[in-house]
């Protein structure tokens, strides 16, 4: 869309110019811009000069053939989204398949489920048939107590021994 000069005000479609589009207002403004008649006010010469300079700028804008913008091929490339930065179809397939994942093996998962190689308190130390021997470590105010508890397999007999370390 071309930028309009004051002389083309009648064709202006923007509503913000409606207050100066009526015949009376346009006639008053035209009289001030007319440099072929006597100037009634000292500011008329300044208005006439500014009007001419604006007309020059508008002409330059409307006839600018050296516009900075994008070419038709650039617009087409944008529409087609060529030379995009992203992932390849191979990468997309690998993401979907979740190859090269970092995690645990099925053996590790089974061992976690079975809780093999336990380390902790109240660990079963017995290899004697019919007896269960557990060791527990407790700490209170810097004093450690190692408690051994031996229970018969039927749970009827329990024996406890404590070792206190401070």
N, C-alpha and C positions, 0 to 999 in steps of 0.2 A: 504494500500500500504506500502510495506516495504521500509525502508531507505536503499539506496544503498551504498556500500563501493566503494573505488576508483577502486578496482580490477574488479568491475562490471560496470565500466563507459561506456562500449560499449552498454549496455542495457538501459542507461539513456535516458528517453524520453523528459525531460525538455530542451527546446531550449537554456536556459542560459548556458548550459555546452557544447554547440556546438564548441566553440573555443578551447576546450582542448580534444575533442573526436578524432581528427585526429591522425593517427598512429605516426607521429613524436612527437607531443606534449605528447601523452601518454607514449611513450618510454622514453622521458626525465624525466617525473615525476616518472615513474616506477624505473628508475635508481636511483633517489634521495631517494626513499622509500626503496630500496633494502638494507637490513642490513647485507647481506651475502658477500658484496663486499667492497672494500676499499673505504673510504669516501674521496671524492675529496675536499670538503669544510667543514670547522668546523661546519657550520649550518646543514649539512646533518644528524648528529646524533640527533639533535633537531627535525628535520622533521620526521625522522624515529620513534622517540619516540612518537611524536604527532600523527602520522599515526596509530601506534599501539593502542594508547589510544582512538582515534576516532573509530577504528574498534571494540574495546571492548564496547564502548558506543552504537554503531550501533547494535552489537549483542544483548546487553541488551534490547534495544528498540524493536528490531524485535522479540525477544523471550519472551517478557513480558507477562506472563499469569496472573499477578495480576493487570491488568489494572483497573484504576478507571473510571467508566463510568456508564451506566445504564444497567439494566438487560432487557431481552426480555419482561418480564411481565411489566416492567416500560415503555418500548417503546410502548407496546400495549395499556397500560393505557393512555399514552399521546395521541396516535392516536385516541383512543375511547373517550378521554377527560372525563374520569370518575373522580369522586370526584371533580367536578368543583365547583367553588365558583360563585354563581350568584343568580338567583331567581327561585323559584319553579313554577310549572305550575299553581298552585292556585294563586300565586302572579301575574303571567303574565295575568291570566284571570281577576283578580281584576283591574289591570292597564287598561286593555282593556275596562272593564265595567265602570271604573272610580268610583268605590264604595268608601265609606268613604271620599268623597271629602269635602274640606273645601271651603265654598263659601257662597252664599246667597240663601235664600229660594225663591220659586216662589212668595210668598206674599211680601217679601222684594223687589223683582224685580218689581212687580206691583206698589208698593208704590213709588219706585224711578221714575218709568215712570209717575205716577200721580203727583209726587212731593208733597206728603202729608207732613205734619208737617214742613212746610217751616219755615226757620229762616233766616232773612236777612233784607235788606233795602226794602223800598216800599212794606211793607206787608199790605194786605187787612185786615182792622180792623172792617169793617162795618158789622153790622147785621141788619141794618135798610133797609127795602125794598125801592128801588128807589134811594139809595145813596151809593156812594163808598167812603170809607175813607181809605187813605193810609198814612203810616208813613215812613219817610225817615230820616236817620241820616247821616250827613256829618261832616267831620273834616277838619279844616284848621289851621295850626300852633298852635295846642293844644287847639283850640276852637271848641266845638261841637255844631252843630245846629240840633235840632230836628224839622222837618217840617211835619205838618199834612196837607194833601190836601184832601178836600171833593169835590166830583164831583157828579152831578146828573147823574142818569142812562142814560139819553139821551145825556150827555156830554155837555149841554149848559151852565151850571153854575158850576164855580169852585171857591172855597174859600180856602185860605191858611193861616195857622198860624205857626209862627216860635218861638221856644224856644231856646235861646242861652245859652250855659253853658261853662264857662271858668275856 
